[in-house]
Amino acid sequence: MAADDETRLRGRMVEVMRAMEARGLNRGTSGNVSARLGDGMLVSPSGVPPERLTPEAMVFIGADDSVAPGQLKPSSEWRMHMQILRRRPDVGGVVHCHSRHATILACAGREIPAVHYMVGVSGGASVPVAPYATFGSAELADAVVDTLQGRYAALMANHGQITVAPSLTAALLIAEEIEEQAAVYWGCLAIGGPNLLSDGQMEEILTRFKSYGQTR
């Protein structure tokens, strides 16, 4: 990647971190983002509030998990980001956040079922919940990657949500929609439960999503 492309990518990561807070998907120093860069990745630093982030603060981690001297400490969740990028060649950006309604469901161990057709942005008929593991651990990284199974989104038990996509911009949009679907499901549970779409209906939605939007 050319130097100017890397500079733009670093800047976009800052924008996404700030957008997550502005849109209510994240608070304080929780949550993190990453983007593929060559054989390694850029990941947001640990414990830095969005308003203090700069493009230079993004941490490059090499394919051998090395962090060059002089960089900030990477996010405690860097292993999870790296595992996803290694096992999902279709992914270029990862967003992890603690949005309120997604986190409520994650803490209750409830997946988001086919409550609305927009659940399909996850790449499946539901948004599953990855088993709990300590934050920053290799066990959590494995649990999240295994749960995604080709999807673009998953909840993380007693933790939050994670989304992946070819670009960081797309991963942010998916995270925003997953939070909306979590809120819709939460609201339905409060008034007696949802009327779920059938497997056949969701299969049709997933097929139509493949050609949804602009083609160029």
C-alpha positions in Angstrom: 0.0 0.0 0.0 1.3 3.5 -0.9 2.2 5.8 1.9 -0.7 8.2 1.1 -3.2 5.3 1.1 -1.9 4.3 4.6 -2.3 7.9 5.8 -5.9 8.0 4.5 -6.6 4.6 6.2 -5.2 5.9 9.5 -7.3 9.0 9.2 -10.4 7.0 8.5 -9.9 4.9 11.6 -9.9 8.0 13.7 -13.1 9.1 12.0 -14.8 5.8 12.7 -13.8 5.8 16.4 -15.2 9.3 16.7 -18.4 8.3 14.8 -18.9 5.4 17.1 -19.1 7.7 20.1 -21.1 10.4 18.3 -23.7 7.8 17.2 -24.0 6.3 20.6 -22.4 3.0 19.7 -19.5 3.5 22.2 -18.5 5.4 25.3 -15.2 6.5 26.6 -12.2 4.3 25.8 -14.2 1.1 25.2 -14.4 -0.4 21.8 -11.8 -0.6 19.1 -11.3 -0.9 15.3 -8.8 -2.4 12.9 -8.0 -2.4 9.2 -6.0 -4.7 7.1 -2.6 -3.2 6.0 -0.5 -5.4 3.8 0.3 -8.6 5.7 -0.4 -7.0 9.0 -3.0 -4.6 10.4 -3.6 -1.2 11.9 -5.5 -1.3 15.2 -6.6 1.5 17.5 -4.5 2.1 20.7 -5.4 1.0 24.2 -7.1 3.5 26.5 -7.1 6.6 24.3 -10.4 8.6 24.2 -11.7 9.2 20.6 -11.2 13.0 20.9 -7.5 12.5 21.6 -6.9 10.0 18.8 -4.7 10.9 15.8 -3.8 9.0 12.6 -0.3 8.5 14.0 -1.7 6.9 17.1 -3.0 3.9 15.2 -0.7 0.9 15.9 0.7 -1.3 13.2 1.0 -5.0 14.1 3.0 -7.2 11.7 2.1 -10.6 10.4 4.3 -12.1 13.1 2.4 -10.2 15.8 5.3 -7.8 16.3 4.8 -4.2 17.3 7.7 -1.9 16.4 9.2 0.2 19.2 8.0 3.7 19.6 4.3 2.9 19.0 1.5 3.2 21.5 0.2 0.0 23.2 -2.4 -1.6 20.9 -5.9 -2.3 21.9 -6.2 -5.2 24.4 -8.4 -6.9 21.8 -5.8 -6.9 19.1 -5.6 -10.8 19.1 -9.3 -10.9 18.2 -8.9 -8.5 15.3 -5.8 -10.3 14.0 -7.5 -13.7 14.1 -10.4 -12.4 12.2 -8.2 -10.9 9.5 -6.1 -14.0 9.2 -9.1 -16.4 8.8 -11.4 -14.1 6.8 -9.6 -12.9 3.6 -12.9 -11.2 2.6 -12.6 -8.8 5.6 -10.7 -5.5 5.5 -12.1 -3.8 8.5 -13.4 -4.7 12.0 -15.5 -2.7 14.4 -16.0 -3.8 18.1 -18.2 -1.7 20.3 -20.4 -1.9 23.5 -23.6 -0.4 22.1 -26.3 -0.4 24.7 -29.0 -2.7 23.3 -26.6 -5.2 21.6 -24.8 -5.4 25.0 -28.0 -5.9 26.9 -28.8 -8.9 24.7 -25.3 -10.2 24.9 -25.4 -10.0 28.7 -28.7 -12.0 28.6 -27.2 -14.5 26.2 -29.9 -13.8 23.6 -29.1 -13.8 19.9 -31.0 -11.4 17.6 -33.5 -13.6 15.7 -35.2 -12.9 12.4 -37.3 -10.1 14.0 -36.9 -7.8 11.0 -35.5 -8.3 7.5 -32.6 -5.9 8.2 -31.2 -8.6 10.5 -29.9 -9.9 7.2 -27.2 -7.3 7.0 -25.4 -9.6 9.4 -25.0 -12.1 6.6 -27.4 -14.6 8.2 -30.9 -15.1 9.5 -29.8 -14.2 13.0 -27.0 -12.6 14.9 -25.4 -15.3 17.1 -23.8 -14.9 20.5 -20.1 -15.9 21.0 -19.4 -17.7 24.2 -17.9 -15.6 27.0 -14.2 -15.4 27.5 -12.0 -12.8 29.2 -11.4 -9.7 27.2 -8.1 -9.6 25.3 -7.6 -13.4 25.5 -6.8 -15.8 22.8 -9.9 -17.8 23.9 -12.1 -14.8 23.1 -10.5 -14.4 19.7 -11.1 -18.0 18.8 -14.7 -17.9 20.2 -15.6 -14.8 18.1 -14.1 -16.1 14.9 -15.8 -19.5 15.3 -19.1 -17.8 16.0 -19.0 -15.5 13.0 -18.7 -18.5 10.6 -18.8 -16.3 7.5 -21.3 -13.8 8.9 -20.6 -10.0 9.2 -21.8 -9.6 12.8 -22.0 -11.4 16.2 -22.7 -10.5 19.8 -20.2 -11.3 22.4 -21.5 -12.8 25.7 -21.5 -10.3 28.6 -19.4 -8.0 26.4 -20.8 -6.2 23.3 -20.9 -6.7 19.5 -18.5 -7.1 16.7 -18.9 -6.5 12.9 -16.6 -7.2 10.0 -16.7 -6.2 6.3 -14.5 -5.6 3.3 -14.1 -2.0 4.5 -14.0 -0.2 7.8 -16.8 2.1 6.6 -19.1 -0.9 5.8 -18.3 -2.5 9.2 -19.4 0.7 11.0 -22.7 0.8 9.0 -23.3 -2.8 10.0 -22.6 -2.1 13.6 -25.1 0.8 13.6 -27.8 -1.5 12.0 -27.1 -4.3 14.5 -27.6 -1.9 17.4 -30.9 -0.8 15.8 -32.0 -4.4 15.4 -31.0 -5.2 19.0 -33.2 -2.3 20.1 -36.1 -3.5 18.0 -35.9 -7.0 19.4 -35.5 -5.6 23.0 -38.6 -3.5 22.5 -40.6 -6.5 21.1 -39.6 -8.6 24.1 -41.0 -5.8 26.3 -44.4 -6.1 24.8 -44.8 -9.8 24.6 -42.4 -11.0 22.0 -41.8 -10.7 18.2 -43.5 -12.2 15.2 -40.4 -13.8 13.6 -39.8 -14.1 9.9 -39.6 -17.7 8.6 -36.4 -19.4 7.3 -37.8 -19.2 3.8 -38.5 -15.5 4.1 -35.0 -14.8 5.4 -33.4 -16.9 2.6 -35.2 -14.7 0.1 -34.0 -11.6 1.9 -30.4 -12.8 2.0 -30.5 -13.5 -1.7 -31.9 -10.1 -2.5 -29.3 -8.4 -0.3 -26.6 -9.7 -2.6 -27.7 -7.3 -5.3 -29.0 -4.5 -3.1 -27.7 -1.0 -3.5 -25.6 0.5 -6.2 -23.7 -1.8 -8.5 -21.0 0.7 -9.4 
